[in-house]
Amino acid sequence: MAGTAQAGQLALKLTLDEEATLENFFCTAATRPVCHSLRMDLAEPVLFLHGSAGAGKTHLLQASCHEAQPGSLYLPLSELQELDPHALLQDLEQAPRIAFDDLHRVAGQAAWEEALFHLMNRCRASGAQIVFSSLLPPGELPIALADLQSRLAGGLIWAMAAYSDDDVRSILAFRASRRGLNLSPAVLDYLGTRVSRSLGDLLKLLERLDEAALQAQRPLTVPLIREILGAARGSAG
């Protein structure tokens, strides 16, 4: 799914990750209310997710756009922060839902703050919903424009807790099952303790391992994972 943001002379094609859906998101007890809010067509004009890196915010923002009406937009501010915000955000209130990822990237930048504030006002009039994510809650962001901080703080705010080791194991097992894989406890232990503790890295690795196991026509076991990783290191060297 893709959306195109047209703003004056600026046309930016933005593509969503097709796997970043709510169906593909393992909801822990802490994140279940957030998932429910994003699934429902709430009257809340502003939703704000905050938490540490790797807490699932990017997945949920993209999932919220998949879940909403066609024409919804996902805007990763880590990639867009150098663009002219007034041109980029012009007329975006025509989209049913706009998701801004990594708001902390532009907090404190006057042009971005002004452009976001005016967009939020236009979205109020059009009925468009805005979803934000950030490492920090609105009150802790270094936002100079008081009116913008007030608008952000007035939305529905969800704190995203960091995943525990057990959460990571459960998420890995869930995502593997979505691919038709049944990961044994030994494989889960090996991935989580010997390979990486970063959930993002592990999910990317899971995709590689799935493809390699399919090509080898072998179940995904610890010895096969060692072979795959060893071959990858050998080719890199």
Disulfide bonds with the S-S distance in Angstrom:
Cys27-Cys35 2.36
